[in-house]
Amino acid sequence: MSEIQNYSEAVQIIKSAILQSQYDAAKTVNEKQLMLYYGIGKYISLNSRNGFWGKGAIDAISEQLDKELPGLRGFTSRNLRYMRTFYEEWEILDSTKQAGQIPEKTSGSLELVNSKTENIPDLSIWNLQVPNYNDFPMDAFLHIGFTHHRVILGKVKSLDERMFYIRRCANEHFTVEALKSSIAADDYHHQGNLPNNFARTLSASQQALKAIGTFKDEYLLDYINVEELDVRDTADIDEKVVENAIIHNVKNFILTFGKDFAFIRNQYHLDAFGEDQYIDLLFFNRELNCLVAVELKRGKFKTSYLGQLQGYLSVLDGYERKPHENPAIGIILCKDMNKSFVDYVIQDYAKPMGVATYKTSKDMSEELRRALPNIEDLKRLLDENEE
């Protein structure tokens, strides 16, 4: 091995160590910040809710902090109230509450002290306890930023739904805008609900569960604006028009579909037995380790779509799949379907398939359109993340 190769290996090893250290440091900083905000939130809650402070105390405290720590960011009166909400909404994580006691240092009777620092409580150190709930995502909870927590607490009410979005933020490294988009699309109620035959057609049960959790039963393709397309009659819009819009916005489509998808190409050519066939969209999913064929249909679901897609999957498995890959999965995206009917008929097919619906900007309510991020802002954020 040459010296250059030796140096190259050394560079990779050192680079990996640096990146891991930076990740660990960033993770630690975020955890400490959340702990601090949680402690401050509890201190404010105990004093303001129990009447130890008078009206306007939070505003006064914020103003005094600004004077004593010029340039301090993140401690406006609004943010202090957010910290109080953060604690109160996640009071189930307070180890002292779970133990049935409140430590003397953070009791509601504490007063602000200016001179005797030994009497000031340390609000930054908290031993958060995992509550008695199945699979509470504590690692993910401490991984995501405070702004993400604010959005989740402000827009989501049920505990299970909050835990769902916390996991998604951590696992898929959501920006705040991506999180808002996911909540607006109601991913919690759509994730894993698509009619499918994965449990029967995928040999490993774990693979079937992964596949079910990967896809939704409805996708919002809000970047496909029918009014801007060069089509005189919206009734004439066909699969090709939607496909072209997806290709021009493939970043957004992958963001909609979820993490671990890599786009291979559209109109993927299958040539077997002298028959030319073309898959609308072909992806590869790293988590599932398989090809994913997506067929676009402009109208309501028809059973003939399943037969067509099963033929494509047979050829993919026989002629395209690599030895180390799992069997290909097929997804039909159509405008409408009777879910009970689809769930019934799809069970008779031997290849793993699912059926989902999609909505374009034309189909969405004005309220939902306002809730979704501006597509130009989304593109800009994606470009910034790449850089």
SVG drawing of the C-alpha trace seen along z (x, -y; Angstrom):
<svg xmlns="http://www.w3.org/2000/svg" viewBox="-65 -47 69 63">
<polyline fill="none" stroke="black" stroke-width="0.4" points="0.0,0.0 1.4,-3.4 2.0,-6.3 -0.8,-8.2 -3.2,-5.4 -2.1,-5.3 -2.7,-9.0 -6.1,-8.7 -7.1,-6.0 -5.9,-8.1 -7.8,-11.1 -11.0,-9.1 -10.5,-7.8 -9.8,-11.2 -12.7,-12.8 -15.1,-10.2 -13.9,-10.9 -14.3,-14.6 -17.8,-14.3 -18.9,-11.9 -17.4,-14.3 -19.3,-17.2 -22.5,-15.2 -22.1,-14.2 -21.3,-17.8 -24.3,-19.2 -26.5,-16.5 -25.2,-17.3 -25.7,-21.0 -29.3,-20.4 -30.0,-18.2 -28.5,-20.7 -30.6,-23.5 -33.8,-21.5 -32.9,-20.6 -32.4,-24.3 -35.7,-25.4 -37.5,-22.6 -36.0,-23.8 -36.8,-27.4 -40.3,-26.4 -40.9,-24.6 -39.5,-27.4 -41.8,-29.9 -44.8,-27.6 -44.5,-27.0 -44.1,-30.7 -46.6,-32.2 -49.3,-29.6 -49.3,-29.4 -49.5,-33.1 -46.0,-33.8 -45.4,-36.3 -47.6,-39.2 -49.2,-40.0 -46.6,-41.1 -43.7,-39.3 -42.7,-37.3 -42.5,-40.5 -40.5,-42.2 -38.1,-39.3 -37.5,-39.2 -36.7,-42.9 -34.3,-42.7 -32.5,-39.7 -32.1,-41.7 -30.5,-44.5 -28.2,-42.3 -27.2,-40.1 -27.0,-42.3 -27.3,-40.4 -29.0,-37.4 -31.3,-35.7 -34.2,-33.4 -35.5,-34.7 -38.2,-37.1 -41.3,-37.1 -43.0,-35.0 -40.2,-32.4 -40.3,-32.3 -44.0,-31.5 -43.2,-28.8 -40.8,-27.3 -43.5,-27.2 -45.8,-25.5 -43.0,-23.1 -42.7,-22.0 -46.4,-21.9 -47.2,-19.8 -44.4,-17.4 -44.8,-17.4 -45.0,-13.6 -41.2,-13.6 -40.4,-15.4 -38.6,-12.8 -39.6,-14.7 -43.3,-14.6 -43.1,-10.9 -41.5,-10.4 -44.3,-12.4 -42.0,-15.2 -40.8,-18.6 -37.1,-19.3 -36.4,-22.2 -34.3,-24.0 -37.2,-24.4 -40.1,-24.8 -42.7,-27.5 -41.7,-29.6 -38.3,-30.4 -37.7,-34.1 -35.3,-35.7 -32.0,-36.4 -29.5,-39.0 -26.6,-38.7 -26.4,-35.3 -25.7,-33.0 -25.6,-30.0 -29.3,-30.3 -30.1,-30.4 -31.4,-27.1 -29.6,-25.3 -32.3,-25.2 -30.1,-23.6 -29.7,-20.1 -32.7,-17.8 -33.0,-14.0 -35.9,-13.5 -37.6,-10.2 -39.2,-8.0 -42.9,-7.8 -44.7,-4.5 -45.8,-4.5 -44.7,-1.9 -41.8,-3.0 -41.6,-6.6 -39.0,-8.1 -36.8,-9.8 -33.7,-9.8 -35.7,-11.4 -37.3,-13.8 -33.8,-15.1 -32.6,-15.1 -35.0,-17.6 -34.8,-21.3 -37.0,-23.5 -38.7,-25.1 -39.8,-21.7 -41.2,-21.0 -43.1,-24.3 -44.7,-23.4 -45.7,-19.9 -47.2,-21.2 -49.0,-24.0 -50.5,-21.9 -50.9,-18.4 -52.9,-17.4 -52.8,-13.6 -49.8,-12.0 -49.5,-9.2 -49.6,-11.7 -47.0,-13.9 -44.7,-10.9 -45.2,-10.0 -44.0,-13.5 -41.1,-13.5 -39.9,-10.3 -40.3,-11.5 -38.4,-14.7 -35.5,-12.8 -35.4,-10.0 -35.8,-12.1 -34.0,-15.2 -37.0,-17.4 -36.7,-21.1 -39.3,-23.1 -41.1,-23.7 -41.0,-20.0 -42.5,-19.3 -45.3,-21.8 -46.0,-20.3 -46.1,-16.8 -48.6,-17.9 -50.7,-19.8 -50.8,-16.6 -52.0,-14.7 -49.3,-12.1 -50.1,-10.5 -53.5,-9.3 -52.3,-8.4 -49.0,-6.6 -49.2,-2.9 -52.9,-2.9 -52.7,-2.2 -54.5,1.0 -51.7,3.6 -50.8,7.2 -47.4,6.9 -48.0,9.2 -48.9,12.0 -46.4,11.5 -43.2,10.4 -41.6,13.5 -40.0,11.7 -42.5,10.2 -40.1,7.4 -39.8,6.5 -43.6,6.4 -43.9,4.1 -41.2,1.8 -43.0,1.6 -46.4,0.9 -44.8,-1.9 -43.0,-3.4 -46.0,-4.3 -49.1,-6.4 -52.6,-6.0 -52.7,-9.6 -50.1,-12.0 -50.4,-15.7 -48.6,-16.7 -49.2,-20.4 -46.5,-21.5 -48.6,-20.2 -50.6,-23.3 -53.1,-22.3 -53.9,-26.0 -50.2,-26.6 -50.0,-23.5 -50.5,-23.9 -53.8,-22.1 -57.0,-23.8 -59.4,-21.5 -58.5,-20.1 -60.6,-17.0 -58.0,-16.2 -55.2,-16.0 -53.7,-12.5 -51.0,-10.5 -48.3,-11.9 -49.0,-15.5 -48.8,-14.5 -45.7,-12.4 -43.9,-15.3 -44.8,-17.6 -43.3,-15.1 -40.1,-14.8 -39.7,-18.6 -40.2,-18.5 -38.5,-15.2 -36.9,-16.6 -40.3,-17.5 -41.8,-14.2 -39.1,-12.3 -39.6,-14.6 -43.3,-13.8 -42.7,-10.1 -40.3,-10.0 -36.6,-9.3 -34.4,-6.7 -35.9,-6.9 -33.5,-7.3 -35.0,-8.2 -33.8,-6.0 -35.9,-7.3 -39.3,-7.8 -40.7,-5.7 -38.2,-2.9 -37.9,-0.5 -38.5,3.2 -37.5,5.4 -38.4,9.1 -39.6,11.7 -39.7,9.1 -42.3,7.1 -41.6,3.4 -43.1,2.1 -42.5,-1.2 -42.8,-1.9 -44.0,-5.4 -41.6,-6.1 -38.9,-3.8 -37.2,-4.3 -34.9,-2.4 -35.5,-2.4 -32.4,-1.9 -34.3,-0.9 -36.4,1.7 -33.5,2.6 -35.7,3.0 -36.9,1.4 -40.2,-0.5 -42.3,-0.9 -44.9,-3.7 -47.8,-3.7 -49.8,-7.0 -53.5,-6.8 -55.6,-9.9 -59.0,-8.4 -60.6,-6.0 -58.9,-2.7 -59.5,0.2 -58.6,3.9 -56.8,4.0 -54.2,1.7 -53.1,4.5 -52.6,7.0 -50.5,4.5 -48.3,3.7 -47.9,7.3 -46.5,8.0 -44.0,5.1 -42.9,6.5 -42.4,10.0 -40.0,8.6 -38.2,6.4 -37.6,9.4 -36.6,11.7 -34.4,9.3 -33.5,6.2 -33.2,7.2 -29.7,7.7 -28.9,10.9 -28.7,8.9 -31.9,7.0 -35.4,7.8 -38.4,8.4 -39.6,5.2 -42.7,3.4 -45.3,1.7 -47.4,-1.3 -50.4,-2.6 -51.2,-6.3 -54.7,-7.1 -57.1,-9.9 -59.7,-8.0 -60.5,-4.5 -62.8,-2.5 -60.4,-1.4 -62.4,1.6 -62.8,2.9 -59.1,2.4 -58.0,4.1 -60.2,7.1 -59.1,7.7 -55.4,7.0 -55.0,10.0 -55.3,12.4 -52.2,11.0 -48.8,12.7 -46.5,9.6 -46.2,7.0 -48.4,4.0 -50.2,1.1 -52.7,-1.5 -52.7,-5.2 -54.4,-8.3 -53.0,-11.7 -54.2,-15.3 -52.9,-18.2 -53.1,-21.8 -56.4,-22.0 -57.9,-19.4 -56.8,-21.0 -58.9,-23.2 -57.8,-26.9 -57.1,-26.2 -54.7,-23.3 -53.0,-25.4 -52.2,-28.1 -50.9,-25.6 -48.4,-24.1 -45.0,-25.8 -44.4,-27.9 -42.8,-25.7 -40.1,-28.2 -39.1,-28.4 -39.1,-24.6 -36.8,-24.4 -34.5,-27.0 -34.2,-25.0 -33.5,-21.8 -30.7,-23.6 -29.3,-25.1 -29.2,-21.6 -27.4,-20.2 -24.8,-22.9"/>
</svg>
